C-alpha cells in the first residue's frame, strides 16, 4: 500500500477574507448554490451578497435543514440541477460543509468551504459524515477529492461562541493520538494509503499547538480579541487537524464519538466535545502512562471540555447505555479497528466506564 497525503487545493486564512468570496468564487463557476443556515444568512448574508456584486458568478441561496442526511443531499442536488448551478459554496459549520461536499460530488462541480466557526476539522477533508434525519451516525462518504478552496475569515470566527472554538480543540486533540495508533497498527488512512512522515509531523504539530496556544486563545476569545494565539488555534483546528486526521488516520476517538450519537442525551453536545471524551477513552484502551493520561485530562478540564459522561449529558449511566455506545463504536465499518490490538464491545465499555471514573477523579468529585 502506497503512502498518500491529500489536502485542499487552497487554504486562505485571515481577517476580512469573506468580502473576497465573490472574487474567489468566479474562478470556479458561473452560478453558485450557497448553502447556509438561516441564522448565518442573517449575520453575514449581506456581506456574502456584496462580495458577488458585479462578479461573473451568480448566486442561489438555500437554507440548510440541519442534518447531513441522504435526504438533504438529494434535495440540494435536485435544486442545483433545477437552477443550473455549477459550483457549491458551504458557509457555516461542519454538517453544512459535509453536505456541500457531498452535493458537489454528485453534481461533479467544484466546492468552496467557508467556515464561520472553528469547531471541527471537516472543512479541509475529502469526507462527508452522513447521519440519519434524527442525528444518529450512519456512514462515511469518502470523496475523490478535497475542497477546491477553504476560506477562514478570522474576524467572523472571532465573534462566534467561544465554546465552538474550544470544541474544535477537542476535535483536533484526537488527531495525533489517532494517527499514532494507526501508525502502530500499520493501518491505512482516509486518504486511501498509509500515512506519510509529513502527515505525522502535522498531526504532532497540531497537538503541540493546542498545548501551547489553547488556553491563551480561549482567554483571548473570551476578551473579544483575535490574537496570534487565536490565529494559530484556528489553523490547528482546521488545517493541521484536517490534513492530520485524513492522511494520518482515524482510530478510537472518532469511533467512540460515533457510538455516543446513539444516546439521545448527547445530541446537544458538539462533535468536538464528544470526540474529546472519545480521545480519553482511546487512551484508556491503550493503557498509556499515568503521566500522559493525566496531562490530557488536565488539558481538557482547563479548557472546559467534557471528561465525564455526566458532562456529556448522561445523567444516569447504566450498563445498557454504555454497551449500546460500545457496540456502535465497534461497528464493522468504523475506525475502532485501526487500533493496534483487538477491540471488543466489552473492552470498549470497560474503557468508557474507566474514562468516566478518571474524569470524576481529576475533577475532584
Buried (B, 14 or more C-beta within 10 A) or exposed (E): EEBBBBBBEEBBBEBEBBBBBBEBBBBBBBBBBBBBBEEBBEBBBEBBBEBBEEBEBBBBBBEBBBBBBBEBBEBBBEBBEEBEBBBBBBBBBBBBBBBBBBBBBBBEBBBBBBBBBBBBBBBBBBBBBBBEEEBBBBBBBBBEBBBBBBBBBBEBBBBBEBBBBBBBBBBBBBBBBBBBBBBBBEBBBBBBBBBBEBBBEBBBBBBEBBEBBBBBBBBBBEEEEBBEBBBBBBBBBBBBBBBBBBBBBBBBBBBBBBBBBBBEBBBEBBBBBBBBBBBBBBBBBBEBEEEEBBBBBEBBBEBBBBBBBBBBBBEEBEEEBBBBBBBBBBBEEBBBBBBBEEBEBEBBBBBBBBBBBBBBEBEEE
